[in-house]
């Protein structure tokens, strides 16, 4: 990480851990026109992730060869992973029809997450709550549309709030819980799960990086050097762990999206 980012808390005489301000990015062109104020680092990463998934899919599947190699080979491995681990288990026989959406969602979220460990970018776009919320709302509206289309409005609420096979008195407790869970909490938990993991992971990496920089570069002393080395090693360990978490969260977000779609198409399951 670059020194300015690591020392986001300032360069005073006392060590200060990085705080919420490391997520606060203003316009990339501060002195530019007002209509460009929307172009911040998170929005730039979103744009780059969208372009990257577009180019990746085009290179992988635009002109497929009988014997895949290069980008096509990576694309096919990714496609089979999403199809066999997400689409078919969660949606069933209709899973293959939803592969364009699920494949794009997985790699779009993955690329935005991995931006947190890419030099210069160094920020997972999904650590800004607005981005996971938008993604979750898209999935949520899709789920509502499919549910009402395939089950009808009355049928959707009936299947959701009154699953068959339970004692009638139990519905007094279960029905409002299911309504709250599916209509109110579902998009919130879908978004917050992704946001919280990316936010916490980036903050931890920034903390250990700041420790390493402060005690090995800014305020190097015999006693502080040991702390700095620990911070440096923990930065490497946490970065490796964060790459795993970033990939896992992209998988979980896509898995939940497929689960919601599957529930809308097949409420009996």
N, C-alpha and C positions, 0 to 999 in steps of 0.2 A: 504494500500500500504506500501511497505517496505521503510525504511528511505533512503537507497541509491537511490532508484528510485525517491522518492519525492524531494530529494535534488540534482537532476541531474545537477542543475546550479552551484553547489559547496556549500561550507559552510563557506563563508567569513563573514565579519562583516556587510555587507549590504544585504538586501533581494533582490534576483534576480529571476524573474519568469522563469519557465522552457521554453525552446525554442525548436527549431527544432532538437537539439541534442538528445532529449529523444526518437526520432525515429531511431537514428543512432546506430545500433547494429552490432558489429563486429562478427567474428567467435566465436562460443560458446566454442571452445577449442583453445585459442590464441596461445598456444605453441605446438599445434598439427601439424600433417603433412599438407602440402600445399593443398593436394587434398581434405581436409576437410574444407577448408575456406568457402565453399558454405553453410555450416551448421550454419546458424544464427538463432536468435530467431524467426523472421518471417517465415523462411522456416520450422523450427521445428513445429510451430503452424499449418502451412499448412499440414504437414505430419500427425500431431495428429488429425486434423480435418478430413482428408481423412480416417484415421484408425477408427475414432469414427463413422463416417457415415456408414462405412462398417460393423462394429460390430453392430451398432444400427439396420441397415436394416436386417442383418442376424438373430439377436435375435428376431426381430419383425415379420419377415415373413418367416424365414427359416423352421419353423415347426409350422404353425398356428393351433390354437385350435378353435373349434366351438364357445366356449365362451371365448372371449379374456380377458386377464388379464396381469398385469405387463407391460413389454416392448411392447408386442404385442398390448395392448390397446392404449398406447401412439403412437405407429407407425400407427395404423389404424386411430386415430384421426388426426394425421399429414397428412396422405395420403388423407383422405377425405377433409381436409382443402385445400390442394394444388389442388386437382382435382376439387372441387366445386367453389373455389375462383380464381383459376388461369387458369388451363388447359381448362376446358369446356367453361368458358366465353370468353377467348381469342382465342381459336383455334376452338371450336365448336365440331362437331361430331368426329373429329379426335383427340380430346384432350386426350382421355384415352391412345392412342398409345404412347403419349409423356410423360406419367407419370413417367417412370423410370428416364428420363433425368431431368424433372422439379422437381421431388421429391428430387433427389440427389443434384441438384443445390441449391434448397432452404435450405436444412439442411447443406450442405457444407458451404455456405456463412454464414448461421446463426451461426454455430459453430466457424468459424473464427472471426466473429464479437464479439461473446460473450466472446472470449478469453480476451478481453479488461477488463473484470470485474472479471476474474478468478484469485484468488491469485496465486502468483509466475509468472504466464504467463503475466498478466497485460498489454497486448498489442493486439489490434485488428489487425490481419494480413492484413486486407484490408485497413488499414491506410497507407500501402506502395503501391504507385500507380501502381507498376509493377503487383501486383496480380489482382486487378480489371481489368487492361488492358488485361491480359492473358484471364481472364474469358469472357470479352466483345468480344475479338477477336474470341474466340471459337464460341460464339453465332452468331457473324457477319458472319463468314465463313459458318456456318450452314445455315444462312438465305440466303446468296448468292447462295449456292449450291441448296437449295430447290427451290428458286425463278427461277433459270435457268432451273432446272429439270422439274418443273411443268408448267412454262410459256414460256420457251424458252428464249434465250438471247435477241432477238429483242422484244419479248413480255414482258419481264421483264422491260426493259427500257421504253417501250411504256406505260405500265400500271403505272409505277412509275412517269414518267415525264408528261404524257398527260392523266390524268384522264378524262373520258367522261363526257359530259354534261355541259362543260364550254365554254364561248365565245372564238373563236379562238385567238383574240389579247391577251387574258389573259395568254395564254401559253408562250408568250415571256418572261413574268415575272416569271410565276409559274414553268416552266420546269427547268431552272437553279437552282432555289431555292430547288426544290424537289431533283435534282441530288446532290447538295451540302449536303442537309440534310440527305439523305439516304446513300450515298456512303462515304462521308467524316466525317460528324459530328456524325452520329448515334453511332458508336463504342466509340467515344471520350466521348460523353455525358453519354452513358451507364456506362462507367468506372468511370468518374469523379464524378457522382452523388453519387456512393457508397463510393469512396475514400474520398471525401470532408466531408461527414457526419461523417465517422469514424475518420478521422484526427482531425476535429474540436472538436468532443466530447471527444476524448482522451486527447487532449491538455487542455480542460476546467477542466476535472477531475484532471489532473496533477497539474494545477494551484491552484485550491482550496485545494488540498491535501498538496501542498507545503506551502500554507498560514497557514493551520492548524498546520503542523509540525513545521514551523519556529517560530510562535508566541506562541505555547503551549509547545514546547520541547526545541528548540534551544535557543530562546531569550525570555523566559517567563518574562513578566512584568505585572504590574497591568493594564496598559492601553492597552497593546498588547493582553492580554488574551481575551478581547471581540472580537477583530479581529480574533483571532485564533478559537474561538467558532463559529463565523460566517463561517469561512472557513471549519470547521469540518462539520457543518450542511449542507452547500452547497455541500460538497463532497458527503454526503449521498443522497441529493436530486438529484444532477446531475448524480450519479451512477444509481439511479432508472430510471431517465429520459433516460439515455444512453441505458439501457437495452431495453426500449421501442423503441428507435430509431434504435438500432441494429436489433431488430426483424422486424421493419417496413422496413428497408433498404433491408433486405434479401427478404422480400415479394415483394418489388418494383422491385428489380433486376430480380427476377424470373418472375414477371408479365410482365415486358418489354420483357424478353426473349421469353415468350409465345406469346406476341403480335407480335413480329417480325416473329416468326415461323408461326403464324396464317396468317399474311399478305402475307407470301411467298406461303402458301398453298392455300389461298383463296383471291386473289387480288381484286376480285369483292366486297369484304366486307370491 
